[in-house]
């Protein structure tokens, strides 16, 4: 393979990387990142909020050891999701207690 053929092949391959997700996968939902937050304290909430506001990720589930942190996280992310045009967090996707991390990994989230 000479240099010219290599450059043409590389250009064609890189063009595939620049295709919109809706074109490559059929619809936007395939490229949506759904985020479950484990630990709704100040640092976790700040990082997840940044993800939600600066990427296409949507916070859809929360887990925390403490009920008050979980309630505050739900109120916060319902507001953030509302401003971004997403729905509120379903109460079925709120997990509390020492085994909340296990439940966070199990649910099947519908699109």
ZANU-182906 format. One record per atom (N, C-alpha, C, O): residue in one letter; x, y, z. Coordinates in steps of 0.1 Angstrom, whole numbers, padded with zeros to 4 digits, always signed. Layout:
AXYZ...
//
This chain:
X+0009-0012+0000X+0000+0000+0000X+0009+0012+0000X+0018+0013+0008X+0006+0021-0009X+0014+0033-0009X+0008+0044-0001X-0003+0043+0005X+0015+0055+0001X+0011+0066+0010X-0003+0072+0005X-0011+0075+0014X-0005+0073-0007X-0017+0079-0012X-0029+0070-0009X-0040+0075-0004X-0028+0057-0011X-0039+0048-0007X-0041+0048+0008X-0053+0048+0012X-0031+0049+0015X-0032+0049+0030X-0040+0061+0034X-0049+0061+0042X-0036+0073+0029X-0043+0086+0032X-0058+0085+0029X-0066+0090+0036X-0061+0080+0017X-0075+0079+0013X-0083+0069+0022X-0094+0072+0026X-0076+0058+0026X-0083+0049+0035X-0085+0055+0049X-0095+0054+0055X-0075+0062+0054X-0075+0069+0067X-0086+0080+0067X-0093+0081+0077X-0087+0087+0056X-0097+0098+0055X-0111+0092+0055X-0120+0097+0062X-0113+0081+0048X-0126+0074+0048X-0130+0069+0061X-0141+0070+0066X-0120+0063+0068X-0123+0057+0082X-0126+0068+0092X-0135+0066+0100X-0119+0079+0091X-0121+0090+0101X-0135+0096+0098X-0141+0102+0107X-0139+0096+0085X-0152+0101+0082X-0163+0094+0089X-0174+0100+0093X-0161+0081+0091X-0171+0073+0099X-0172+0077+0113X-0183+0076+0119X-0162+0083+0119X-0162+0087+0133X-0169+0100+0134X-0173+0104+0146X-0171+0107+0124X-0178+0121+0124X-0193+0120+0121X-0199+0131+0121X-0198+0109+0119X-0212+0107+0116X-0221+0110+0129X-0217+0105+0140X-0232+0117+0127X-0241+0119+0139X-0246+0105+0144X-0249+0096+0136X-0248+0104+0157X-0254+0091+0162X-0267+0088+0156X-0270+0076+0154X-0275+0098+0153X-0289+0095+0147X-0287+0088+0133X-0296+0081+0129X-0277+0092+0126X-0274+0086+0113X-0269+0072+0114X-0273+0063+0107X-0259+0070+0123X-0253+0057+0124X-0262+0047+0131X-0261+0035+0127X-0269+0051+0141X-0277+0041+0149X-0292+0042+0146X-0299+0033+0152X-0297+0051+0138X-0311+0051+0135X-0319+0061+0143X-0327+0068+0137X-0316+0063+0156X-0323+0074+0163X-0314+0078+0175X-0305+0070+0179X-0317+0089+0181X-0309+0095+0191X-0309+0087+0204X-0299+0088+0211X-0319+0080+0207X-0320+0073+0220X-0308+0063+0221X-0304+0060+0233X-0303+0057+0210X-0292+0048+0211X-0279+0054+0216X-0271+0047+0222X-0278+0067+0215X-0266+0074+0219X-0267+0081+0233X-0258+0087+0238X-0279+0080+0239X-0282+0086+0252X-0274+0079+0263X-0275+0067+0264X-0268+0087+0271X-0261+0081+0283X-0270+0084+0295X-0273+0095+0298X-0274+0073+0302X-0282+0074+0314X-0273+0072+0326X-0266+0062+0326X-0274+0081+0335X-0264+0081+0346X-0272+0078+0359X-0282+0084+0362X-0266+0069+0367X-0271+0067+0380X-0261+0071+0390X-0249+0067+0389X-0265+0080+0399X-0255+0086+0409X-0255+0078+0422X-0266+0076+0428X-0244+0074+0426X-0242+0067+0439X-0236+0077+0448X-0224+0079+0446X-0243+0081+0458X-0238+0091+0467X-0242+0105+0463X-0236+0112+0454X-0253+0110+0469X-0259+0123+0465X-0254+0135+0474X-0261+0145+0475X-0242+0133+0480X-0236+0144+0487X-0232+0155+0478X-0235+0155+0466X-0225+0165+0483X-0221+0177+0475X-0212+0174+0463X-0215+0179+0452X-0202+0166+0465X-0193+0163+0454X-0199+0155+0443X-0198+0158+0431X-0206+0144+0447X-0213+0136+0437X-0224+0144+0429X-0225+0142+0417X-0231+0152+0436X-0241+0160+0430X-0235+0170+0421X-0241+0172+0410X-0224+0176+0425X-0218+0186+0416X-0212+0180+0403X-0214+0185+0392X-0206+0168+0404X-0201+0161+0393X-0212+0157+0383X-0211+0159+0371X-0222+0151+0389X-0233+0146+0380X-0241+0158+0374X-0245+0157+0362X-0242+0169+0381X-0248+0181+0375X-0240+0186+0363X-0246+0190+0353X-0227+0186+0365X-0218+0190+0354X-0220+0181+0342X-0220+0186+0331X-0220+0168+0344X-0222+0159+0333X-0236+0162+0326X-0236+0162+0314X-0246+0164+0334X-0259+0166+0328X-0260+0179+0320X-0266+0179+0310X-0253+0189+0325X-0254+0202+0318X-0244+0204+0307X-0247+0212+0298X-0233+0196+0306X-0223+0198+0296X-0222+0186+0286X-0214+0187+0277X-0230+0176+0288X-0230+0165+0279X-0244+0161+0276X-0253+0167+0280X-0246+0150+0269X-0259+0145+0266X-0264+0135+0277X-0275+0129+0276X-0256+0133+0287X-0259+0124+0298X-0272+0129+0306X-0273+0141+0308X-0280+0120+0310X-0292+0124+0318X-0292+0116+0331X-0290+0103+0330X-0293+0122+0342X-0294+0116+0355X-0307+0110+0356X-0317+0117+0356X-0308+0096+0358X-0321+0089+0358X-0323+0081+0371X-0334+0077+0374X-0312+0079+0379X-0314+0071+0391X-0304+0076+0402X-0294+0082+0399X-0308+0075+0414X-0300+0079+0425X-0300+0069+0436X-0309+0061+0439X-0288+0068+0443X-0287+0059+0454X-0278+0066+0465X-0268+0073+0462X-0282+0065+0478X-0275+0070+0489X-0278+0063+0501X-0288+0056+0502X-0269+0063+0511X-0270+0057+0523X-0281+0064+0532X-0288+0058+0540X-0282+0077+0530X-0290+0085+0539X-0303+0091+0532X-0301+0095+0520X-0314+0090+0538X-0327+0094+0532X-0327+0109+0529X-0332+0113+0518X-0321+0117+0537X-0321+0132+0535X-0313+0136+0523X-0317+0144+0515X-0301+0129+0521X-0293+0132+0509X-0300+0127+0497X-0300+0134+0486X-0307+0116+0497X-0315+0111+0486X-0326+0120+0482X-0328+0123+0470X-0333+0125+0492X-0344+0135+0489X-0339+0148+0483X-0345+0153+0474X-0328+0153+0489X-0322+0165+0483X-0317+0163+0469X-0319+0172+0461X-0311+0152+0467X-0306+0148+0453X-0318+0147+0443X-0317+0152+0432X-0329+0141+0447X-0340+0140+0439X-0346+0154+0435X-0349+0157+0424X-0347+0162+0445X-0352+0176+0442X-0343+0183+0433X-0348+0190+0424X-0330+0182+0436X-0320+0189+0427X-0321+0185+0413X-0321+0193+0404X-0320+0171+0411X-0319+0166+0397X-0333+0167+0390X-0333+0168+0378X-0344+0167+0397X-0357+0170+0390X-0357+0184+0385X-0362+0187+0374X-0351+0194+0392X-0349+0207+0387X-0340+0208+0375X-0343+0215+0365X-0328+0202+0377X-0318+0202+0366X-0324+0195+0353X-0323+0201+0342X-0330+0184+0355X-0336+0177+0343X-0347+0185+0337X-0349+0185+0325X-0355+0192+0345X-0366+0200+0340X-0360+0212+0331X-0366+0215+0321X-0350+0218+0336X-0343+0229+0328X-0338+0224+0315X-0337+0231+0305X-0334+0211+0315X-0328+0206+0303X-0338+0199+0294X-0334+0193+0283X-0350+0199+0298X-0361+0193+0290X-0363+0178+0291X-0368+0171+0283X-0358+0173+0302X-0359+0158+0305X-0369+0157+0316X-0373+0166+0323X-0374+0144+0318X-0384+0141+0328X-0377+0141+0342X-0365+0140+0343X-0386+0140+0352X-0381+0139+0366X-0377+0125+0368X-0380+0116+0361X-0369+0123+0379X-0364+0110+0383X-0376+0101+0389X-0383+0106+0398X-0378+0090+0383X-0388+0080+0387X-0385+0076+0401X-0374+0072+0405X-0395+0076+0410X-0393+0071+0424X-0389+0057+0425X-0383+0053+0435X-0392+0049+0415X-0387+0035+0415X-0372+0034+0413X-0366+0023+0415X-0366+0045+0409X-0351+0045+0406X-0344+0053+0417X-0333+0058+0415X-0350+0053+0429X-0343+0059+0441X-0340+0047+0451X-0349+0040+0454X-0328+0046+0455X-0324+0035+0463X-0317+0040+0475X-0307+0048+0474X-0321+0035+0487X-0315+0040+0500X-0310+0028+0508X-0316+0017+0508X-0299+0030+0515X-0294+0020+0524X-0280+0015+0520X-0274+0020+0510X-0275+0006+0529X-0261+0002+0526X-0260-0007+0514X-0249-0009+0509X-0271-0012+0509X-0270-0021+0497X-0276-0013+0484X-0279-0020+0474X-0277+0000+0485X-0283+0008+0474X-0274+0006+0462X-0280+0006+0451X-0261+0005+0463X-0253+0004+0451X-0256-0009+0443X-0255-0009+0431X-0260-0020+0450X-0264-0032+0443X-0277-0030+0435X-0278-0035+0424X-0286-0023+0441X-0299-0020+0434X-0297-0011+0422X-0304-0011+0412X-0288-0002+0423X-0286+0008+0413X-0281+0001+0400X-0284+0006+0389X-0274-0010+0401X-0269-0016+0389X-0279-0026+0383X-0277-0030+0371X-0289-0029+0390X-0299-0040+0385X-0310-0034+0376X-0313-0041+0367X-0316-0023+0379X-0328-0019+0372X-0326-0018+0357X-0316-0013+0352X-0336-0022+0350X-0337-0021+0335X-0344-0007+0333X-0356-0006+0336X-0337+0002+0326X-0343+0015+0324X-0349+0016+0310X-0342+0013+0300X-0362+0019+0309X-0368+0020+0296X-0365+0033+0289X-0361+0043+0296X-0366+0033+0276X-0363+0045+0269X-0375+0053+0265X-0375+0063+0259
//
